[in-house]
């Protein structure tokens, strides 16, 4: 009975563990789905707001249209910079620091957007006209900072791609040379040794009628002597 109880206990513990894991996985999946849904809703709401701001910037004259144009330019610049940085992050991990700076800019932009939105409902046109230059100057500083990061990131990604392409082209040239191994020039022949050159020099210096490599006979020596005496006479 004790062994049977231990087996049942192990089975029960195993079942509880599996159930716990399933519950944890289900909760994580539900949170992931909820986060995606929230992100989709936020993107859709932001798209609708951007369309409305674009319509206001064209349809409403005066300060109201200018406020809408400032808000729209601010959003477009930050969104464009974010897309560039996120797209280049897999190739360049250093862009993570740029994304952190962009998040801080987003906070300032969100605060400025709230002020601009409140100013759209201001009935006093004189107050709107007085506040608009200051708010536009703040928006210009934020957009300039975001654009500087976007342009720098684009240049950096272009430079990284150029360097990678140069290295790849060099490796391809090396591989092509290895594949054409038969085009490699043959090694130059080794220079003749002094021992091989000696017989040729001796053959030139040897007297006519004598062959190199053997001692002359007495008759040959006498014949050479007679020839020399005839020349002297």
Buried (B, 14 or more C-beta within 10 A) or exposed (E): EEEEEEEEEEEEEEEEEEEEEEEEEEEEEEEEEEEEEEEEEEEEEEEEBBEEBBEBBEEBEEBBBBBBBBBBBBBBBBEBBBEBBEEBBEEBEEBEEBBEBBEEBBEBBEEBBEEBBEBBEBEEEEEBEEBBEEBBEBBEEBBEBBBEBBEEBEEBBEEEEEEEEEEEEEEEEEEEEEEEEEEEEEEEEEEEEEEEEEEEEEEEEBEEEBEEEEEBEEEBEEEBEEEEEEEEE
